[in-house]
Amino acid sequence: MAAYRYNPNLVEEGKNPLTLDYKQPSIPVKDYAYNETRYRMLVQSNESRAEELMKLAQQDAEDRWNRYSQMAGAASTPPVNQG
């Protein structure tokens, strides 16, 4: 399942070749992850480690969203033909 698409042909049209197929996440990672038993079991076996990992996962999700949305929003210019 792709979360983004890259179409290099759009550069020639002066458009950004990167498009996102999703909106900014609306719920925290832990609210999503703890709907699955495998993640809830981690809390039961080692709560402090589970919380530490969820904080890292949340930060990673936010960083990725910011990076991809910034890339998708950046203006692109056609490549310079050197020849």
N, C-alpha and C positions, 0 to 999 in steps of 0.2 A: 504494500500500500504506500504509494508516494504521498508525501506531504507537500511537495513542491514540484514544479516543472521547470525545465530549462530548455528554451527553444532558441538556438543561436541565430536562426533566420530573422528573429525580431530585431536583432542589433542593426541589420541593414535598413530596417524601417525606422530606426531611431528610437525604438522602444526597448524597455528593459526585458532581457531574455528570461529573467527569473520571475516566476509567479508562485504564490503560495496558494495551496488548495484548502486552507483552513483558517479559522479565525483565532485570535489570541485565546489561550486557555482561560476558561471561566471558573474552574475550581482548582484548589490546591492538589498537587500530586498525591499527597497522602490520602485525601478523600477519595480519589480515584483508585489508588493502589489497594487501600484497605477493603475494597469491595471483593478482593480476591483472597482466598484462604491462604495461599502461600505467603502473602505479605503479613496477614494477621498472625500467622504462626511465628513469624520472626519477632513480633511484638511480645508474644507469650514466652518465647525462649530467651530473648535478650532485649528488653524494652529500651534501654539506653542506646544500644547499638542501632536498633530499628529507627529511633528518632533521629540519630545522627545521620543515618543513611537517607532518610526521607528529607532532611534539610539539604543534603548534598544533591539529591535528585531534584528538589524544587529549584535550587539555584541553577542547576544545569538546564532545566526546562526553561527558566526565565532567560538565561544567557542565550540559549539557542533561538528562542523566539525573537529576542532583540536583534541578534545577528542576522537571522534570515529575513525578518521584516525590514531591517535597514537595507539589506542587499536588494530585496525586491522593490524597495522604494527609491533606490538610487537611480539617477538618470544614467543612461548608457549612451555611448557615442559609437558610431560605426568604426570598425578597425581601419587604421591607416594603411593604405596599399603602398607597400614599399617595393617598387620594382622597376 
